[in-house]
């Protein structure tokens, strides 16, 4: 119980710090969203129009910083992140809702698959240490993981889309398609997701293979694994229930952080494939100086990472009771 209380306290303190920093950073920057939006008109605006935009964006230059902070916290509790300048007059929540499902589906599924496949292959490579699996997989995938996302994405487009003409090039679906739940549209979405998903998967799997292999080599040498072998237990049971379970624990935090950053999307991958996810949206928000949208996305990324780490701590405590006994 004390462990859970400590974890919840840390989560709340970190969340408050993230919210506070997210409030002050935009206000320490010169200008405001209204001025950034009107800059596109090269100053050919009147004060009344500028004031109208400031009212629409919820900017009150005469308001004290403390009252603005309290109002900001109240808006967050109600899910109000303001108005997007790049998609004016749409609220930020509406803009994010358009891109978030695409990032969760593409990057989230690719991250989970990369972790599952990478840790499984790493465990098998360490279990059969010195075999062909151990000699081939870790070096090959570690080298591939050093390649930049955008380079692998461009190479995939050249090979599978332009040369072999197997898969579509960019986008999440055909421009002429109407989004619906029919099989033809779902198939179209899946075909468009193969190349960006493959890019994320092939560049991330090497790290999981290497870390799991190293963890497994250490765990396999432990006395309880030797005892399990002496008892005559099946090798598969020793691999997954004894060695694999304990070797997996150090990777949980890294996996949790990877899941947290799913909210941000793989920015370079989404940019290369023109995929309408949150990562591509964040890049556009930076280029268009959309402060409310940037602020909301940064906060969502931070909250997602904190929640993912909190869940990984709870999962680690359930899998390894020794972690609960800290003083």
Backbone bond lengths (Angstrom), bond angles and torsions (degrees), N, CA, C in turn:
res aa  C-N    CA-C-N  psi(-1)  N-CA   C-N-CA  omega(-1)  CA-C   N-CA-C  phi
1 X - - - 1.460 - - 1.537 110.67 -
2 X 1.357 116.44 -41.98 1.455 119.90 178.59 1.528 111.35 -62.71
3 X 1.342 115.32 -37.47 1.466 119.16 178.19 1.523 110.37 -60.87
4 X 1.328 117.21 -44.96 1.459 121.20 -179.38 1.518 111.11 -64.60
5 X 1.327 117.14 -40.87 1.466 120.85 179.48 1.525 110.29 -63.52
6 X 1.344 117.08 -42.18 1.466 120.28 177.92 1.519 111.63 -62.89
7 X 1.334 116.19 -42.53 1.464 119.62 -179.55 1.532 111.25 -65.37
8 X 1.327 116.47 -41.75 1.466 119.99 179.24 1.523 110.29 -65.96
9 X 1.348 116.69 -40.24 1.462 119.81 177.39 1.515 112.40 -62.25
10 X 1.327 116.03 -42.94 1.467 119.51 177.20 1.522 110.90 -62.90
11 X 1.334 117.06 -41.27 1.463 120.88 179.95 1.525 110.94 -61.73
12 X 1.326 116.83 -45.90 1.464 120.40 -178.70 1.523 111.26 -66.32
13 X 1.342 117.37 -40.97 1.465 120.13 179.30 1.531 110.98 -65.08
14 X 1.327 116.69 -44.43 1.462 120.16 179.04 1.528 111.04 -65.81
15 X 1.328 116.30 -37.06 1.463 119.95 179.20 1.523 111.05 -66.42
16 X 1.341 116.52 -42.18 1.468 119.55 177.58 1.528 110.55 -62.81
17 X 1.339 117.13 -42.49 1.463 120.32 179.14 1.527 110.71 -62.42
18 X 1.327 117.37 -41.82 1.469 120.87 -179.93 1.528 110.87 -64.50
19 X 1.324 116.28 -42.65 1.470 120.28 179.58 1.530 110.07 -64.05
20 X 1.332 117.13 -41.30 1.468 120.86 -178.80 1.519 111.30 -66.18
21 X 1.325 116.45 -46.14 1.472 119.46 178.34 1.523 110.34 -62.42
22 X 1.321 116.62 -39.75 1.462 121.17 179.77 1.523 111.11 -64.67
23 X 1.334 117.17 -27.80 1.464 120.96 177.72 1.526 111.35 -75.54
24 X 1.335 116.98 -43.05 1.456 119.85 -171.60 1.528 113.68 -80.58
25 X 1.337 118.08 -33.72 1.464 119.41 -174.63 1.525 112.91 -57.86
26 X 1.343 119.96 -50.38 1.472 117.88 179.33 1.524 112.94 -62.91
27 X 1.332 117.20 -30.45 1.462 120.01 -177.97 1.525 112.71 -79.64
28 X 1.329 117.18 -15.87 1.456 120.58 174.02 1.526 112.18 -85.85
29 X 1.329 115.28 -12.51 1.458 119.85 178.72 1.524 109.49 -82.32
30 X 1.326 117.24 149.97 1.471 119.46 178.14 1.530 111.22 -68.94
31 X 1.339 115.22 145.76 1.453 120.17 177.93 1.512 112.16 80.82
32 X 1.329 115.60 -169.22 1.458 122.26 178.13 1.516 108.21 -153.38
33 X 1.342 118.77 172.08 1.474 120.18 -177.22 1.518 113.71 -57.68
34 X 1.322 117.55 -36.18 1.463 119.69 -179.48 1.526 110.69 -65.36
35 X 1.340 116.98 -44.02 1.459 119.63 178.79 1.525 111.72 -66.11
36 X 1.345 116.74 -35.89 1.463 120.09 177.93 1.521 110.90 -64.93
37 X 1.337 116.24 -38.99 1.460 119.66 179.72 1.532 110.63 -69.67
38 X 1.325 116.87 -41.16 1.450 119.82 -177.68 1.524 112.13 -75.38
39 X 1.361 116.92 -13.65 1.457 119.55 178.17 1.515 111.77 -64.18
40 X 1.323 115.67 -24.56 1.469 119.05 178.34 1.528 111.48 -65.88
41 X 1.342 116.11 -20.41 1.468 119.84 178.40 1.525 111.62 -92.71
42 X 1.338 118.00 7.44 1.465 124.00 174.95 1.532 112.53 54.97
43 X 1.346 114.84 39.86 1.462 120.18 173.65 1.509 114.94 81.63
44 X 1.334 118.72 0.18 1.467 120.68 -178.63 1.526 110.20 -84.93
45 X 1.325 116.19 59.90 1.462 122.41 178.38 1.516 107.95 -136.62
46 X 1.310 114.38 156.91 1.456 118.54 177.80 1.522 110.13 -100.16
47 X 1.321 118.40 159.69 1.470 121.18 -177.78 1.517 113.49 -57.23
48 X 1.330 117.23 -32.15 1.464 119.42 -179.28 1.527 111.12 -65.37
49 X 1.333 117.10 -40.84 1.457 120.13 179.02 1.519 111.03 -66.45
50 X 1.341 116.62 -40.16 1.458 120.13 177.93 1.524 111.25 -63.57
51 X 1.332 115.90 -41.90 1.469 119.54 178.53 1.528 110.94 -64.97
52 X 1.341 117.54 -37.02 1.467 120.40 178.48 1.527 111.07 -63.60
53 X 1.333 116.27 -39.11 1.467 119.18 177.59 1.523 111.18 -67.97
54 X 1.329 117.51 -38.74 1.458 120.32 178.20 1.523 111.22 -62.96
55 X 1.309 116.13 -37.93 1.471 119.65 176.04 1.520 110.66 -66.50
56 X 1.335 117.42 -40.84 1.465 121.07 -179.38 1.522 111.40 -65.47
57 X 1.349 116.46 -35.55 1.455 120.43 -179.63 1.529 113.26 -87.07
58 X 1.334 116.53 -0.57 1.466 119.51 178.59 1.505 113.36 75.36
59 X 1.326 117.68 29.97 1.467 122.08 -178.63 1.518 108.69 -100.62
60 X 1.308 115.97 123.96 1.458 121.60 177.92 1.528 108.18 -127.56
61 X 1.325 116.71 100.41 1.461 120.34 -175.72 1.520 112.79 -67.84
62 X 1.336 118.47 -18.95 1.461 121.75 -179.67 1.518 112.41 -88.96
63 X 1.313 116.96 -7.00 1.456 121.13 -177.53 1.522 110.23 -79.24
64 X 1.339 116.96 140.85 1.455 120.66 178.61 1.521 110.37 -68.42
65 X 1.325 115.10 156.61 1.458 120.11 -177.44 1.526 111.68 -65.09
66 X 1.326 117.03 -37.26 1.459 121.05 -179.56 1.522 111.52 -66.28
67 X 1.335 116.22 -46.09 1.466 118.56 178.98 1.519 111.23 -66.62
68 X 1.339 117.35 -33.84 1.469 120.31 176.67 1.524 110.43 -66.19
69 X 1.341 115.97 -37.32 1.477 120.38 178.98 1.520 111.02 -66.30
70 X 1.331 116.53 -42.73 1.470 120.30 178.21 1.525 110.53 -64.16
71 X 1.333 115.79 -41.79 1.468 119.44 178.21 1.528 111.01 -65.34
72 X 1.329 116.48 -36.21 1.461 120.94 178.23 1.529 110.75 -63.73
73 X 1.318 117.13 -43.59 1.462 120.35 177.82 1.519 111.09 -63.09
74 X 1.344 116.09 -40.61 1.462 118.98 177.82 1.519 112.20 -63.68
75 X 1.340 116.79 -39.76 1.462 119.95 178.18 1.532 111.52 -64.59
76 X 1.338 116.06 -37.81 1.458 119.18 178.45 1.520 111.41 -63.94
77 X 1.326 116.47 -41.07 1.459 120.00 179.51 1.528 111.61 -62.76
78 X 1.328 116.35 -28.06 1.459 121.03 178.05 1.524 112.93 -95.75
79 X 1.350 117.02 5.51 1.459 120.17 178.97 1.512 114.09 71.42
80 X 1.323 116.98 27.10 1.459 121.48 -178.98 1.520 108.99 -103.13
81 X 1.336 117.21 108.12 1.460 122.27 -179.96 1.525 112.40 -103.39
82 X 1.315 117.60 5.45 1.453 120.59 178.61 1.517 113.08 96.82
83 X 1.338 114.76 -166.56 1.470 122.89 -176.85 1.523 108.92 -107.12
84 X 1.327 115.59 135.12 1.457 120.46 177.97 1.521 109.99 -76.79
85 X 1.341 117.04 129.25 1.461 120.17 179.21 1.522 112.34 -75.61
86 X 1.332 116.60 -31.97 1.470 119.47 -179.07 1.523 112.14 -79.39
87 X 1.325 117.51 -20.13 1.474 121.24 178.18 1.520 110.29 -123.39
88 X 1.319 116.52 33.32 1.454 122.45 -178.06 1.532 110.50 -56.07
89 X 1.344 118.99 133.24 1.470 128.62 10.21 1.544 113.43 -103.37
90 X 1.331 118.73 28.28 1.469 120.63 -178.43 1.527 110.62 -70.85
91 X 1.332 118.06 138.71 1.468 120.32 174.14 1.532 110.50 -65.55
92 X 1.325 115.70 156.35 1.456 120.96 -179.85 1.523 111.03 -61.62
93 X 1.336 117.01 -38.76 1.464 120.05 -179.76 1.523 111.63 -61.75
94 X 1.326 116.69 -36.58 1.468 120.04 178.15 1.525 110.97 -67.69
95 X 1.322 116.59 -40.63 1.464 120.81 -179.93 1.530 110.50 -65.40
96 X 1.335 116.65 -44.63 1.464 120.33 -179.87 1.523 110.74 -65.44
97 X 1.324 116.43 -38.16 1.469 120.24 -179.17 1.522 111.76 -62.10
98 X 1.338 117.64 -24.58 1.462 120.09 178.83 1.522 111.95 -75.71
99 X 1.337 118.09 -30.70 1.453 119.83 -176.40 1.515 114.85 -102.52
100 X 1.344 117.71 -22.47 1.458 120.58 -174.77 1.528 113.46 -61.92
101 X 1.337 120.83 -44.63 1.475 119.54 179.53 1.519 113.17 -59.20
102 X 1.335 117.52 -34.64 1.459 119.31 -179.49 1.525 111.21 -68.24
103 X 1.339 117.14 -41.55 1.468 119.76 178.33 1.519 111.64 -68.94
104 X 1.326 117.26 -40.45 1.461 119.66 178.83 1.522 110.93 -62.91
105 X 1.323 116.60 -40.89 1.456 119.74 -179.17 1.512 112.86 -70.98
106 X 1.326 116.68 -44.21 1.467 120.41 -176.26 1.530 111.84 -78.77
107 X 1.333 116.37 -62.55 1.460 120.57 -174.08 1.525 110.91 -71.68
108 X 1.354 116.68 -37.85 1.455 119.11 -179.43 1.515 112.38 -63.13
109 X 1.316 116.77 -48.90 1.467 120.43 179.74 1.516 111.12 -64.89
110 X 1.326 117.70 -39.81 1.466 120.69 179.48 1.526 111.03 -65.63
111 X 1.334 117.14 -38.43 1.464 120.65 179.26 1.520 111.40 -65.95
112 X 1.331 116.67 -44.20 1.465 120.43 179.28 1.525 110.57 -64.64
113 X 1.325 116.93 -44.94 1.463 120.13 179.13 1.530 110.86 -62.85
114 X 1.329 117.67 -41.92 1.453 120.44 178.73 1.520 112.01 -61.83
115 X 1.334 116.72 -40.29 1.465 120.24 179.30 1.524 111.16 -67.40
116 X 1.337 116.97 -46.80 1.464 120.67 -178.02 1.525 111.15 -64.14
117 X 1.332 116.75 -48.73 1.456 120.43 -178.83 1.526 110.82 -67.05
118 X 1.337 116.71 -44.30 1.456 120.11 -177.92 1.520 113.19 -64.44
119 X 1.331 117.71 -45.11 1.469 119.90 179.74 1.527 111.31 -67.88
120 X 1.329 117.29 -36.40 1.465 119.62 178.37 1.526 111.23 -65.64
121 X 1.326 116.56 -46.13 1.464 119.80 178.70 1.528 111.45 -65.99
122 X 1.334 116.64 -37.49 1.456 119.41 177.81 1.515 112.44 -64.75
123 X 1.353 116.51 -39.40 1.462 120.08 177.59 1.528 111.05 -65.33
124 X 1.333 116.62 -43.11 1.463 119.96 179.45 1.527 111.67 -66.18
125 X 1.341 116.72 -38.47 1.465 119.98 179.30 1.525 111.16 -63.86
126 X 1.344 117.26 -40.49 1.467 120.00 179.28 1.525 111.08 -72.99
127 X 1.351 116.86 -35.17 1.465 119.98 179.76 1.525 111.28 -65.30
128 X 1.344 115.48 -36.50 1.472 120.64 176.43 1.530 109.45 -106.18
129 X 1.304 115.18 52.34 1.462 120.83 -175.15 1.527 110.99 -59.28
130 X 1.333 114.82 131.21 1.452 120.76 -179.23 1.516 113.89 93.66
131 X 1.347 116.74 -9.96 1.459 120.38 178.75 1.519 111.49 -81.22
132 X 1.330 115.02 -177.85 1.465 119.23 -176.92 1.527 111.07 -66.51
133 X 1.334 116.50 -33.40 1.464 119.37 179.40 1.522 110.53 -64.28
134 X 1.322 116.28 -40.84 1.463 121.04 -179.24 1.520 111.62 -73.33
135 X 1.308 117.62 -30.61 1.459 121.19 -177.73 1.527 113.23 -82.11
136 X 1.319 117.36 -23.06 1.465 120.35 -173.64 1.525 112.35 -103.47
137 X 1.331 117.39 -53.56 1.466 120.47 -170.16 1.528 114.25 -61.89
138 X 1.344 119.86 -55.27 1.476 118.04 -177.05 1.526 114.28 -56.17
139 X 1.347 120.07 -49.01 1.476 117.78 -179.15 1.523 113.25 -63.09
140 X 1.346 116.85 -41.47 1.465 119.92 -176.71 1.525 110.99 -64.15
141 X 1.325 117.13 -49.03 1.465 119.75 -175.14 1.524 111.90 -75.27
142 X 1.322 118.20 -29.01 1.465 119.54 175.15 1.528 110.29 -66.02
143 X 1.334 117.10 -39.38 1.465 120.40 176.84 1.521 110.48 -65.41
144 X 1.348 116.72 -42.72 1.465 120.17 179.60 1.522 111.23 -64.50
145 X 1.342 116.74 -37.29 1.465 119.98 -178.76 1.520 112.35 -66.38
146 X 1.351 117.34 -16.86 1.458 120.45 177.49 1.521 112.31 -80.07
147 X 1.335 117.29 -13.17 1.458 120.21 178.79 1.529 109.56 -72.94
148 X 1.323 118.88 142.11 1.468 121.39 177.61 1.530 111.20 -65.20
149 X 1.329 115.17 149.06 1.461 120.51 178.52 1.527 111.01 -55.10
150 X 1.330 115.85 -48.86 1.465 118.67 -173.04 1.527 111.11 -65.90
151 X 1.358 117.80 -33.20 1.468 120.07 -179.45 1.524 110.14 -67.68
152 X 1.328 116.90 -44.51 1.471 120.55 177.77 1.521 109.93 -64.25
153 X 1.332 117.37 -38.71 1.460 120.33 178.40 1.525 112.11 -63.80
154 X 1.331 116.50 -45.49 1.461 119.47 178.99 1.522 111.54 -65.24
155 X 1.333 117.43 -38.90 1.459 120.88 177.29 1.525 110.73 -63.95
156 X 1.334 117.14 -39.47 1.469 120.81 178.31 1.523 111.08 -64.97
157 X 1.320 116.68 -40.87 1.469 120.02 177.68 1.525 110.58 -62.37
158 X 1.333 116.12 -45.04 1.468 119.44 -179.37 1.530 111.80 -62.20
159 X 1.345 116.74 -41.48 1.460 119.65 -174.35 1.529 111.87 -80.06
160 X 1.330 116.83 -54.91 1.468 120.21 -170.25 1.529 113.94 -87.10
161 X 1.340 117.10 -25.08 1.462 119.23 -177.53 1.520 112.42 -101.09
162 X 1.327 117.03 -47.89 1.465 119.68 -175.58 1.523 112.80 -86.68
163 X 1.333 117.66 -42.24 1.463 120.40 -176.69 1.526 111.96 -82.42
164 X 1.338 117.02 -55.66 1.461 121.01 -177.63 1.525 113.17 -86.48
165 X 1.328 116.52 -19.51 1.467 121.81 179.08 1.536 111.75 56.63
166 X 1.319 115.44 40.78 1.459 120.37 179.19 1.520 112.57 -89.93
167 X 1.310 116.77 -34.58 1.461 121.23 -170.65 1.525 110.00 -131.25
168 X 1.335 117.02 156.73 1.475 120.04 176.81 1.521 111.19 -68.88
169 X 1.324 115.56 160.47 1.465 120.46 -172.41 1.525 111.98 -85.20
170 X 1.337 117.32 -60.58 1.457 120.46 -171.44 1.520 109.76 -133.60
171 X 1.335 114.87 170.90 1.462 121.76 176.69 1.515 112.60 86.72
172 X 1.325 114.86 173.89 1.461 121.16 178.09 1.521 111.68 -99.19
173 X 1.337 116.97 -19.18 1.462 122.40 176.44 1.515 107.39 -165.12
174 X 1.302 116.75 168.93 1.457 120.98 -179.65 1.527 110.84 -61.44
175 X 1.320 115.62 142.71 1.461 120.07 -177.46 1.521 112.59 -62.92
176 X 1.326 117.25 -26.61 1.468 120.35 -178.47 1.528 112.81 -88.31
177 X 1.338 117.30 -7.42 1.466 120.74 -176.93 1.527 110.45 -78.73
178 X 1.329 115.12 148.49 1.468 122.32 176.40 1.527 107.62 -105.24
179 X 1.342 118.16 120.84 1.464 120.10 -178.33 1.528 112.80 -57.26
180 X 1.313 116.31 127.42 1.458 123.06 176.84 1.527 107.41 -160.66
181 X 1.314 116.40 -178.49 1.461 121.63 -177.54 1.519 112.36 -99.65
182 X 1.325 118.08 19.17 1.454 120.41 177.55 1.522 110.10 -73.46
183 X 1.346 116.21 156.81 1.454 120.27 -178.44 1.526 111.38 -63.60
184 X 1.319 117.94 -34.89 1.463 120.35 -178.79 1.529 110.96 -63.84
185 X 1.335 116.80 -40.39 1.468 119.15 179.42 1.534 110.56 -72.08
186 X 1.335 117.22 -41.54 1.464 120.66 178.23 1.530 110.25 -61.05
187 X 1.325 116.59 -42.34 1.465 120.46 177.49 1.526 110.96 -62.44
188 X 1.332 116.34 -39.68 1.459 120.78 178.09 1.529 110.68 -62.73
189 X 1.339 117.37 -42.34 1.468 121.67 178.87 1.527 110.34 -64.22
190 X 1.317 116.78 -43.29 1.468 120.40 -179.68 1.523 111.67 -63.96
191 X 1.307 117.46 -40.58 1.463 120.72 179.00 1.527 110.95 -64.18
192 X 1.338 116.97 -38.93 1.453 120.16 178.55 1.525 112.13 -71.40
193 X 1.329 117.63 -22.82 1.470 120.84 -177.10 1.523 112.83 -87.42
194 X 1.325 118.03 -11.92 1.468 120.05 -174.37 1.522 111.55 -63.41
195 X 1.324 118.04 -49.96 1.463 120.62 -175.85 1.535 112.66 -65.60
196 X 1.345 119.84 -49.94 1.476 117.50 177.60 1.523 113.05 -64.14
197 X 1.340 117.33 -34.92 1.458 119.90 177.87 1.524 110.40 -67.11
198 X 1.313 117.01 -41.85 1.464 121.23 177.37 1.529 110.97 -61.26
199 X 1.321 116.94 -40.13 1.464 121.00 179.39 1.518 111.40 -61.60
200 X 1.327 116.65 -45.67 1.471 120.69 179.58 1.521 110.22 -66.53
201 X 1.319 116.41 -42.34 1.461 120.82 -175.65 1.526 111.82 -65.36
202 X 1.324 116.99 -47.83 1.464 120.53 -173.17 1.532 111.57 -71.35
203 X 1.344 117.23 -25.31 1.462 119.65 179.80 1.524 113.46 -91.21
204 X 1.320 118.19 -9.36 1.467 120.61 -178.44 1.523 112.99 -109.14
205 X 1.307 117.35 -19.22 1.468 120.24 -172.50 1.528 111.63 -70.07
206 X 1.327 118.00 -29.13 1.456 120.51 -176.89 1.522 113.17 -62.54
207 X 1.315 117.76 -40.56 1.454 120.82 179.42 1.516 112.66 -62.57
208 X 1.351 116.97 -41.34 1.467 120.70 178.88 1.528 110.81 -67.20
209 X 1.338 117.40 -38.66 1.467 120.02 178.63 1.528 110.58 -62.15
210 X 1.318 116.99 -46.71 1.460 120.73 -175.89 1.527 111.49 -66.86
211 X 1.333 117.86 -47.03 1.464 119.82 -177.76 1.521 111.43 -66.32
212 X 1.344 117.22 -41.16 1.462 119.15 179.68 1.523 110.88 -67.55
213 X 1.318 117.91 -37.27 1.460 120.59 177.96 1.523 110.72 -62.45
214 X 1.319 116.99 -45.65 1.462 120.15 -179.50 1.530 111.40 -65.07
215 X 1.332 116.48 -40.31 1.464 119.62 177.63 1.529 110.83 -63.83
216 X 1.324 116.13 -42.17 1.463 120.26 -178.20 1.527 111.53 -65.24
217 X 1.329 117.63 -39.20 1.461 120.20 179.62 1.528 110.42 -60.67
218 X 1.332 116.16 -38.71 1.463 119.98 178.09 1.518 111.80 -68.68
219 X 1.342 116.28 -42.97 1.463 120.80 -175.70 1.528 111.05 -70.72
220 X 1.322 117.14 -38.54 1.469 120.17 -177.86 1.523 111.80 -60.28
221 X 1.335 116.86 -27.06 1.465 120.38 -179.71 1.526 113.12 -82.08
222 X 1.353 117.26 -2.44 1.464 120.19 -178.42 1.531 110.99 -72.46
223 X 1.347 114.83 157.82 1.465 120.48 -176.43 1.523 112.88 -66.16
224 X 1.360 117.07 -35.88 1.466 117.94 -176.85 1.529 111.81 -69.01
225 X 1.333 117.67 -26.15 1.463 120.28 175.11 1.528 109.37 -73.07
226 X 1.331 117.35 -40.69 1.465 120.68 176.41 1.526 110.74 -63.12
227 X 1.343 116.65 -38.49 1.460 120.27 177.98 1.518 110.83 -64.94
228 X 1.340 117.03 -40.37 1.461 120.09 179.15 1.531 110.66 -63.13
229 X 1.318 116.66 -38.17 1.466 119.52 177.52 1.523 110.32 -68.32
230 X 1.339 116.10 -38.14 1.465 119.18 179.74 1.526 111.61 -65.78
231 X 1.321 116.99 -29.78 1.460 120.86 177.74 1.519 112.75 -72.87
232 X 1.309 116.60 -12.60 1.453 120.52 -179.45 1.513 114.56 83.42
233 X 1.357 117.17 22.70 1.458 119.83 178.24 1.529 110.25 -67.78
234 X 1.317 115.73 155.21 1.459 120.68 -179.46 1.528 110.27 -64.27
235 X 1.328 117.11 139.13 1.471 119.54 -179.02 1.522 113.20 -56.19
236 X 1.342 116.95 -36.98 1.461 118.91 -179.67 1.522 111.07 -63.34
237 X 1.336 117.00 -39.59 1.458 120.52 179.19 1.522 111.17 -66.91
238 X 1.340 116.85 -41.44 1.469 120.02 178.22 1.525 110.30 -63.92
239 X 1.341 116.31 -40.09 1.459 121.29 -177.38 1.519 111.70 -60.97
240 X 1.337 117.26 -50.56 1.463 120.14 -171.25 1.526 113.60 -94.09
241 X 1.328 118.79 -37.27 1.462 120.53 -175.11 1.528 113.04 -88.76
242 X 1.318 117.99 -25.69 1.452 120.92 -178.98 1.537 111.16 -104.26
243 X 1.317 116.07 -64.43 1.468 119.46 -175.58 1.528 112.06 -76.14
244 X 1.333 116.92 -50.34 1.455 119.99 -174.88 1.507 113.82 -62.30
245 X 1.322 116.74 -39.63 1.460 120.21 -178.00 1.525 111.65 -62.83
246 X 1.325 117.45 -42.23 1.456 120.80 -179.65 1.529 112.60 -77.97
247 X 1.315 117.45 -33.13 1.464 119.96 177.92 1.518 111.45 -70.08
248 X 1.328 116.83 -22.96 1.461 120.97 -178.05 1.521 112.84 -75.23
249 X 1.329 117.63 -24.70 1.461 121.50 -172.92 1.527 113.83 -57.03
250 X 1.343 120.31 -46.42 1.482 118.81 179.74 1.524 113.44 -63.29
251 X 1.324 117.41 -22.27 1.464 120.07 -178.19 1.518 113.38 -82.95
252 X 1.332 117.44 -13.87 1.462 119.74 -174.43 1.525 112.22 -63.76
253 X 1.336 116.83 -40.67 1.464 119.16 -179.97 1.523 111.14 -64.79
254 X 1.339 116.66 -43.14 1.455 119.58 177.14 1.514 112.24 -62.65
255 X 1.326 116.13 -39.16 1.465 119.94 177.46 1.524 110.70 -66.38
256 X 1.337 116.79 -38.95 1.458 120.35 178.78 1.522 111.07 -62.88
257 X 1.313 116.83 -42.23 1.463 119.58 178.36 1.528 110.96 -65.90
258 X 1.327 116.59 -36.48 1.469 119.71 177.08 1.520 110.55 -63.43
259 X 1.338 116.32 -41.39 1.461 119.42 177.39 1.522 111.22 -65.71
260 X 1.336 116.49 -36.51 1.456 119.19 178.50 1.513 112.35 -62.54
261 X 1.316 116.33 -39.47 1.461 120.00 -178.95 1.527 112.52 -79.29
262 X 1.333 117.20 -0.21 1.464 119.39 173.42 1.519 110.22 -60.05
263 X 1.356 116.60 -33.19 1.460 120.35 -179.41 1.521 110.97 -58.91
264 X 1.335 116.20 -36.98 1.462 118.73 -179.89 1.518 112.16 -75.93
265 X 1.333 116.26 -15.84 1.454 119.27 -177.28 1.520 111.03 71.62
266 X 1.295 115.95 166.79 1.467 120.62 172.97 1.525 106.15 -87.05
267 X 1.336 115.50 96.15 1.466 121.07 -168.35 1.521 111.59 -57.11
268 X 1.332 116.81 -47.99 1.460 119.28 -177.35 1.523 111.75 -66.59
269 X 1.337 116.69 -38.80 1.466 119.65 179.67 1.523 110.22 -65.61
270 X 1.317 116.56 -45.96 1.464 119.45 -179.88 1.532 111.01 -65.83
271 X 1.324 116.79 -31.49 1.459 119.57 178.31 1.530 110.84 -71.11
272 X 1.328 116.81 -43.99 1.468 120.31 -179.06 1.519 110.58 -62.63
273 X 1.328 116.90 -42.44 1.465 120.77 -176.70 1.529 112.72 -93.59
274 X 1.334 116.32 5.85 1.468 120.37 -179.29 1.536 110.55 51.82
275 X 1.320 115.23 43.01 1.465 121.31 -176.52 1.528 108.76 -87.81
276 X 1.330 118.30 130.10 1.475 121.02 -171.50 1.523 113.89 -79.18
277 X 1.330 117.36 51.68 1.452 121.01 179.28 1.511 112.27 -95.65
278 X 1.321 116.06 -175.29 1.457 121.42 -177.29 1.534 110.90 -70.50
279 X 1.340 118.03 -32.66 1.447 120.22 178.07 1.516 112.11 -62.53
280 X 1.318 117.07 -45.91 1.460 121.58 176.56 1.527 110.20 -64.49
281 X 1.336 116.25 -35.96 1.455 121.22 177.87 1.531 111.37 -65.59
282 X 1.334 116.36 -39.58 1.463 120.01 178.51 1.523 111.32 -64.64
283 X 1.308 116.82 -40.35 1.461 120.42 177.48 1.525 111.02 -62.79
284 X 1.317 117.21 -42.99 1.458 120.57 178.08 1.526 111.49 -65.62
285 X 1.344 116.62 -36.57 1.464 120.33 178.90 1.519 111.00 -64.19
286 X 1.338 117.10 -38.52 1.464 120.66 178.14 1.524 110.41 -67.49
287 X 1.328 116.41 -43.49 1.462 119.98 -178.39 1.531 111.92 -65.94
288 X 1.333 117.30 -34.08 1.466 121.49 -178.50 1.525 112.71 -95.28
289 X 1.336 117.20 4.33 1.466 122.60 -179.80 1.535 111.77 55.64
290 X 1.319 114.63 44.68 1.466 120.66 178.29 1.532 107.84 -86.65
291 X 1.336 116.69 85.94 1.461 121.25 -174.47 1.528 113.68 -61.89
292 X 1.332 119.93 -45.17 1.471 118.25 179.68 1.525 113.19 -60.18
293 X 1.330 117.18 -40.30 1.457 120.19 -179.96 1.528 110.84 -69.39
294 X 1.337 117.36 -42.31 1.460 119.99 176.79 1.523 111.07 -60.52
295 X 1.325 116.76 -44.30 1.457 121.52 -178.78 1.517 111.01 -61.46
296 X 1.318 117.31 -43.21 1.465 121.22 179.92 1.524 111.17 -67.24
297 X 1.332 117.44 -40.97 1.468 120.43 -179.85 1.525 111.40 -67.38
298 X 1.323 117.41 -42.23 1.467 119.81 177.14 1.523 110.94 -60.22
299 X 1.316 116.78 -41.71 1.462 120.52 -179.73 1.524 110.82 -66.83
300 X 1.322 117.54 -41.61 1.462 120.41 178.86 1.522 111.37 -63.47
301 X 1.327 116.80 -39.98 1.462 119.98 178.41 1.525 110.38 -62.96
302 X 1.326 116.05 -45.03 1.474 120.39 -179.66 1.515 111.33 -62.61
303 X 1.330 116.25 -46.17 1.471 120.22 -179.81 1.519 110.58 -63.61
304 X 1.327 117.07 -40.60 1.468 120.15 179.54 1.519 111.49 -62.71
305 X 1.328 117.42 -42.40 1.462 120.72 179.11 1.525 110.77 -65.15
306 X 1.330 117.35 -43.86 1.464 120.79 179.79 1.524 111.35 -62.39
307 X 1.333 117.13 -44.14 1.465 120.16 179.24 1.522 111.33 -65.70
308 X 1.334 116.51 -38.95 1.465 119.49 179.64 1.524 110.88 -65.18
309 X 1.330 117.11 -41.98 1.471 119.94 177.99 1.523 110.79 -65.36
310 X 1.329 117.13 -39.47 1.471 120.96 177.84 1.532 110.86 -61.03
311 X 1.325 116.41 -44.09 1.464 120.05 179.39 1.525 110.69 -66.04
312 X 1.342 116.98 -37.92 1.467 119.41 178.57 1.524 111.36 -66.54
313 X 1.337 117.77 -35.54 1.471 120.55 176.66 1.519 110.76 -63.96
314 X 1.323 116.69 -41.78 1.464 120.12 178.47 1.528 110.40 -65.83
315 X 1.347 116.27 -42.73 1.468 119.51 179.04 1.518 111.23 -63.94
316 X 1.339 117.08 -39.61 1.466 120.55 178.05 1.520 110.81 -63.79
317 X 1.328 117.10 -40.34 1.464 120.73 178.85 1.527 111.66 -65.21
318 X 1.331 116.26 -34.80 1.469 119.40 178.65 1.530 111.16 -71.75
319 X 1.337 116.51 -37.84 1.456 120.28 -178.81 1.528 112.77 -78.92
320 X 1.333 116.66 -32.31 1.459 121.40 -178.02 1.525 109.33 -130.18
321 X 1.321 119.53 95.52 1.471 121.79 -176.57 1.521 113.05 -60.02
322 X 1.337 119.00 -19.05 1.469 120.58 -179.06 1.510 112.10 -63.11
323 X 1.347 117.79 -26.13 1.454 120.40 -177.63 1.522 112.48 -75.39
324 X 1.321 118.12 -10.62 1.468 119.77 -178.42 1.515 112.55 -82.84
325 X 1.307 117.87 -12.79 1.453 119.21 -168.06 1.503 115.06 -95.66
326 X 1.314 118.80 22.24 1.468 119.55 179.10 1.511 112.07 -64.85
327 X 1.337 116.45 146.96 1.459 121.58 -180.00 1.510 111.30 -89.68
